[in-house]
């Protein structure tokens, strides 16, 4: 009974039984007028903004839960074992058994990582403008949902996780929020950076909207209308093919998925997926971007053995580009990409198998650091555009590929596209890509591909493509089926 009373009091404090008064409204009888402030200029009461109530709490919890599953589908390596290999009866067994006291996780996992997640939950609710008590309750709710629905599909709940995630996470979240606010009150770029570092939710939540902060302009993507300005209209007309970098930059968040069907031996499929974030300048003349890749196998034989189905984290790519020449109907730009060695684990030989498909090997070669300068151009006439790229990969610490410490490769491509003037703004393109190894000992040093594709839309743009190898070592691929979805700003 005491526990029930505590919960009811907490809910009452977190979600008041009446909404805060709006302008021109009377407060309920018995409520305090201290919720309003007196504005001497207007000689009247100016109400503070309403705080989110229970309906908003449920909405935000559902939103966080959906993002959870999206993130879990993205980052989990062994998706079959950790997500799909379950049943309704297994789940019922897991959630009806008492939580495990000894869950087999390390001290760092239970008492460092889980409290950090608890703090993130708390900061998420605070970012969505909930009160301290409601945000603390939100951390408890999210932790419980995680243990009993997400991980509960494949295992019993963990008692240390249920206790430490909100129990240590909420105080940590309060501390981080206060530190971030202290930095935010100071002037200067360094203080602003520290404010975002100590409370990263400020980069993704503003005025109860989910988006992302553009570091080049300081604007909040998706926080306003989708305005098509002259440069932005030109970039949209290029259609954004799958592999070539346009000379102009456009803000976007892109998710890409590819299934490469293999011929004969080794058989099966290589599977690739990635997230990419592009941040343009206010005039779209230059920009920076980041790509986070994963690669995996499905029913693949490699080195005389069957490789476990699953995925591995690849090497993160960082890039920047700018426009340095333009005239009527023509533009020329260039950029630099750096692929950093973040593919830290390959105990199942999945990445080694994927390296047979040499097209994107810098993204999946463990321990390798790659620098790629490139130039990019486009010519337009009416609804027709012709783009081209030329780049040079310089791959350091590349011994796992062909035993050489340094590998070099020339990349080149061209794409012709048509912007059809009909509803849904469809674009049709044919892309040609080539990759020639300068340092390879293999006689088949050149890989050539052709990729017809199409996409729709402006602000939200799905794209579909089919890549067919023409020649080279990557011709072990019968065909690659590509899909991406871009949300632009």
QUIURJO-V334160 format. One record per backbone hydrogen bond with DSSP energy under -0.5 kcal/mol. NH is the residue of the N-H (numbers start at 0). CO is the residue of the C=O. If there is no record, write none. Layout:
nh=NH co=CO
nh=NH co=CO
This chain:
nh=4 co=0
nh=5 co=1
nh=6 co=2
nh=7 co=3
nh=8 co=4
nh=9 co=5
nh=10 co=6
nh=11 co=7
nh=12 co=8
nh=13 co=9
nh=14 co=10
nh=24 co=21
nh=30 co=27
nh=34 co=31
nh=35 co=32
nh=36 co=45
nh=38 co=43
nh=39 co=37
nh=41 co=38
nh=42 co=38
nh=43 co=38
nh=45 co=36
nh=46 co=44
nh=47 co=34
nh=51 co=128
nh=56 co=52
nh=57 co=53
nh=58 co=54
nh=59 co=55
nh=60 co=56
nh=61 co=57
nh=62 co=58
nh=63 co=59
nh=64 co=60
nh=65 co=61
nh=66 co=62
nh=67 co=63
nh=68 co=64
nh=69 co=65
nh=70 co=66
nh=71 co=67
nh=72 co=68
nh=73 co=69
nh=74 co=70
nh=75 co=71
nh=78 co=76
nh=81 co=77
nh=82 co=78
nh=83 co=78
nh=84 co=79
nh=85 co=83
nh=90 co=86
nh=91 co=87
nh=92 co=88
nh=93 co=89
nh=94 co=90
nh=95 co=91
nh=96 co=92
nh=99 co=156
nh=102 co=100
nh=109 co=105
nh=110 co=106
nh=111 co=107
nh=112 co=107
nh=113 co=108
nh=115 co=111
nh=116 co=112
nh=117 co=113
nh=118 co=114
nh=119 co=115
nh=120 co=116
nh=121 co=117
nh=122 co=118
nh=123 co=119
nh=124 co=120
nh=125 co=121
nh=126 co=122
nh=127 co=123
nh=128 co=125
nh=129 co=124
nh=134 co=130
nh=135 co=131
nh=136 co=132
nh=137 co=133
nh=138 co=134
nh=139 co=135
nh=140 co=136
nh=141 co=137
nh=142 co=138
nh=143 co=139
nh=144 co=140
nh=145 co=141
nh=146 co=142
nh=147 co=143
nh=148 co=144
nh=149 co=144
nh=150 co=145
nh=151 co=145
nh=152 co=149
nh=153 co=150
nh=154 co=150
nh=156 co=93
nh=158 co=99
nh=158 co=156
nh=159 co=99
nh=161 co=157
nh=162 co=158
nh=163 co=159
nh=164 co=160
nh=165 co=161
nh=166 co=162
nh=167 co=163
nh=168 co=163
nh=168 co=164
nh=169 co=165
nh=171 co=167
nh=172 co=168
nh=173 co=169
nh=174 co=170
nh=175 co=171
nh=176 co=172
nh=177 co=173
nh=178 co=174
nh=179 co=175
nh=180 co=176
nh=181 co=177
nh=182 co=178
nh=183 co=179
nh=184 co=180
nh=185 co=182
nh=191 co=187
nh=192 co=188
nh=193 co=189
nh=194 co=190
nh=195 co=191
nh=196 co=192
nh=197 co=193
nh=198 co=194
nh=201 co=198
nh=202 co=199
nh=203 co=200
nh=204 co=200
nh=205 co=208
nh=207 co=126
nh=208 co=205
nh=210 co=203
nh=211 co=220
nh=212 co=202
nh=213 co=218
nh=214 co=212
nh=217 co=213
nh=220 co=211
nh=220 co=218
nh=222 co=219
nh=226 co=224
nh=227 co=225
nh=228 co=226
nh=232 co=228
nh=233 co=229
nh=234 co=230
nh=235 co=231
nh=236 co=232
nh=237 co=233
nh=237 co=234
nh=238 co=234
nh=238 co=235
nh=245 co=243
nh=248 co=283
nh=251 co=277
nh=252 co=486
nh=253 co=275
nh=254 co=484
nh=255 co=273
nh=256 co=482
nh=257 co=271
nh=258 co=480
nh=259 co=257
nh=259 co=269
nh=260 co=258
nh=260 co=478
nh=261 co=267
nh=262 co=475
nh=265 co=263
nh=266 co=262
nh=268 co=297
nh=269 co=259
nh=270 co=295
nh=271 co=257
nh=272 co=293
nh=273 co=255
nh=274 co=291
nh=275 co=253
nh=276 co=289
nh=277 co=251
nh=278 co=287
nh=279 co=277
nh=280 co=285
nh=283 co=280
nh=286 co=320
nh=287 co=278
nh=288 co=318
nh=289 co=276
nh=290 co=316
nh=291 co=274
nh=292 co=290
nh=293 co=272
nh=294 co=311
nh=295 co=270
nh=296 co=309
nh=297 co=268
nh=300 co=265
nh=301 co=304
nh=304 co=301
nh=306 co=299
nh=309 co=296
nh=310 co=76
nh=311 co=294
nh=313 co=292
nh=314 co=362
nh=315 co=313
nh=316 co=290
nh=317 co=337
nh=318 co=288
nh=319 co=335
nh=320 co=286
nh=321 co=333
nh=322 co=284
nh=323 co=331
nh=324 co=331
nh=326 co=329
nh=328 co=326
nh=329 co=326
nh=330 co=377
nh=331 co=324
nh=332 co=375
nh=333 co=321
nh=334 co=373
nh=335 co=319
nh=336 co=371
nh=337 co=317
nh=338 co=369
nh=339 co=315
nh=339 co=337
nh=341 co=339
nh=343 co=341
nh=348 co=345
nh=352 co=348
nh=353 co=349
nh=354 co=350
nh=355 co=352
nh=356 co=353
nh=357 co=355
nh=359 co=356
nh=360 co=357
nh=362 co=359
nh=363 co=359
nh=363 co=360
nh=364 co=360
nh=365 co=363
nh=367 co=364
nh=368 co=395
nh=369 co=338
nh=370 co=393
nh=371 co=336
nh=372 co=391
nh=373 co=334
nh=374 co=389
nh=375 co=332
nh=376 co=387
nh=377 co=330
nh=378 co=385
nh=379 co=328
nh=380 co=383
nh=383 co=380
nh=384 co=416
nh=385 co=378
nh=386 co=414
nh=387 co=376
nh=388 co=412
nh=389 co=374
nh=390 co=410
nh=391 co=372
nh=392 co=408
nh=393 co=370
nh=394 co=392
nh=394 co=406
nh=395 co=368
nh=395 co=393
nh=396 co=404
nh=397 co=404
nh=400 co=397
nh=401 co=397
nh=402 co=398
nh=406 co=394
nh=408 co=392
nh=409 co=435
nh=410 co=390
nh=411 co=433
nh=412 co=388
nh=413 co=431
nh=414 co=386
nh=415 co=429
nh=416 co=384
nh=417 co=427
nh=418 co=382
nh=419 co=417
nh=419 co=425
nh=421 co=419
nh=424 co=421
nh=426 co=454
nh=427 co=417
nh=428 co=452
nh=429 co=415
nh=430 co=450
nh=431 co=413
nh=432 co=448
nh=433 co=411
nh=434 co=446
nh=435 co=409
nh=436 co=434
nh=436 co=444
nh=437 co=407
nh=438 co=407
nh=444 co=442
nh=446 co=434
nh=447 co=470
nh=448 co=432
nh=449 co=467
nh=450 co=430
nh=451 co=465
nh=452 co=428
nh=453 co=463
nh=454 co=426
nh=455 co=461
nh=456 co=423
nh=460 co=458
nh=460 co=485
nh=462 co=483
nh=463 co=453
nh=464 co=481
nh=465 co=451
nh=466 co=479
nh=467 co=449
nh=469 co=447
nh=470 co=447
nh=472 co=443
nh=474 co=471
nh=475 co=472
nh=476 co=473
nh=477 co=260
nh=477 co=475
nh=478 co=260
nh=479 co=466
nh=480 co=258
nh=481 co=464
nh=481 co=479
nh=482 co=256
nh=483 co=462
nh=484 co=254
nh=485 co=460
nh=486 co=252
nh=487 co=458
nh=487 co=485
nh=488 co=250
